[in-house]
């Protein structure tokens, strides 16, 4: 899955129609029921969990990304996960959220490549 497709997955649910063994057509859906009603052949549900830093104690931003894969019967078939964190220095203006999101997705990318081929 390419990086633009992962970015599109941030709409929380991506329905994945497989047109052939090496070709995929991606469509976004508002929710899981909509994907089922459209008759999708497979669905990838993206779950983003962000834990923001606490100003007077734990100053670490954390993100956990899960990709849940559902088969044609809409049963869970597989899950890929990635996580990253950044300790925010005192008085910093930037929390590096994009940096940790990219790092979490980079953990998933090689697994996704293996799963997709």
C-alpha positions as CSV (number, residue, x, y, z in Angstrom):
1,X,0.0,0.0,0.0
2,X,1.5,3.3,-1.0
3,X,1.9,6.2,1.3
4,X,-0.9,8.3,-0.3
5,X,-3.2,5.3,0.2
6,X,-2.2,5.2,3.9
7,X,-2.9,8.9,4.2
8,X,-6.4,8.3,2.7
9,X,-6.9,5.6,5.4
10,X,-6.9,8.3,8.0
11,X,-10.6,8.8,7.2
12,X,-10.8,5.8,9.6
13,X,-12.2,3.2,7.2
14,X,-10.9,2.2,3.8
15,X,-12.7,-0.3,1.7
16,X,-10.5,-2.3,-0.6
17,X,-11.9,-3.8,-3.8
18,X,-9.5,-6.3,-5.3
19,X,-9.8,-6.1,-9.1
20,X,-7.2,-8.7,-9.8
21,X,-4.1,-10.4,-8.2
22,X,-1.9,-7.3,-8.5
23,X,-4.5,-4.5,-8.9
24,X,-6.3,-2.8,-6.1
25,X,-9.0,-0.1,-6.3
26,X,-9.4,1.9,-3.0
27,X,-12.6,3.5,-1.9
28,X,-13.3,5.4,1.3
29,X,-16.4,4.6,3.3
30,X,-18.0,6.5,6.2
31,X,-18.3,3.3,8.3
32,X,-18.1,-0.5,8.3
33,X,-21.8,-0.9,7.5
34,X,-21.5,1.2,4.3
35,X,-18.6,-1.1,3.1
36,X,-20.8,-4.2,3.7
37,X,-23.8,-2.6,1.9
38,X,-21.5,-1.7,-1.1
39,X,-20.5,-5.4,-1.3
40,X,-16.8,-4.8,-0.9
41,X,-14.6,-7.8,-1.4
42,X,-12.4,-6.8,1.5
43,X,-12.1,-4.1,4.1
44,X,-9.2,-2.5,5.9
45,X,-10.2,-0.7,9.1
46,X,-7.6,1.8,10.4
47,X,-7.6,2.5,14.1
48,X,-5.4,5.5,15.3
49,X,-4.8,5.9,19.0
50,X,-3.0,9.1,19.9
51,X,-1.8,9.7,23.5
52,X,-0.8,13.3,23.9
53,X,1.8,14.5,26.3
54,X,0.9,15.7,29.8
55,X,2.4,19.2,30.5
56,X,3.5,18.5,34.1
57,X,4.4,14.8,34.1
58,X,4.9,12.5,31.1
59,X,5.9,14.7,28.2
60,X,5.8,12.0,25.6
61,X,3.5,12.0,22.6
62,X,2.7,8.4,21.5
63,X,0.8,7.0,18.5
64,X,-0.4,3.5,18.0
65,X,-1.8,2.5,14.5
66,X,-3.7,-0.7,13.8
67,X,-4.8,-2.0,10.4
68,X,-7.5,-4.6,10.7
69,X,-8.2,-6.7,7.5
70,X,-11.6,-8.3,6.9
71,X,-12.2,-11.0,4.3
72,X,-15.1,-11.2,1.8
73,X,-17.4,-12.5,4.6
74,X,-16.4,-9.5,6.7
75,X,-14.7,-11.6,9.3
76,X,-11.4,-10.3,10.8
77,X,-8.6,-12.0,8.9
78,X,-5.4,-10.2,10.0
79,X,-4.0,-7.2,11.9
80,X,-0.9,-5.1,11.5
81,X,0.4,-2.7,14.1
82,X,2.9,0.1,14.4
83,X,3.7,2.5,17.2
84,X,6.1,5.4,17.9
85,X,6.8,8.0,20.5
86,X,8.6,11.3,21.0
87,X,9.7,12.9,24.3
88,X,8.9,16.6,23.9
89,X,11.6,18.8,25.5
90,X,10.5,21.4,28.0
91,X,9.2,24.6,26.3
92,X,9.2,23.0,22.9
93,X,6.7,24.4,20.4
94,X,6.6,21.3,18.2
95,X,5.4,17.9,19.4
96,X,6.6,16.0,16.2
97,X,3.2,14.3,15.6
98,X,3.9,13.9,11.9
99,X,7.3,12.4,12.7
100,X,5.9,9.8,15.0
101,X,3.0,9.0,12.7
102,X,5.5,8.5,9.8
103,X,7.6,6.2,12.1
104,X,4.6,4.1,13.1
105,X,3.5,3.7,9.4
106,X,7.1,2.8,8.4
107,X,6.9,-0.1,10.8
108,X,3.7,-1.3,9.1
109,X,5.0,-0.7,5.5
110,X,7.2,-3.8,5.2
111,X,4.5,-6.0,6.7
112,X,1.9,-4.5,4.4
113,X,4.2,-5.2,1.4
114,X,4.6,-8.8,2.4
115,X,0.8,-9.2,3.0
116,X,-0.2,-7.6,-0.2
117,X,2.0,-9.7,-2.5
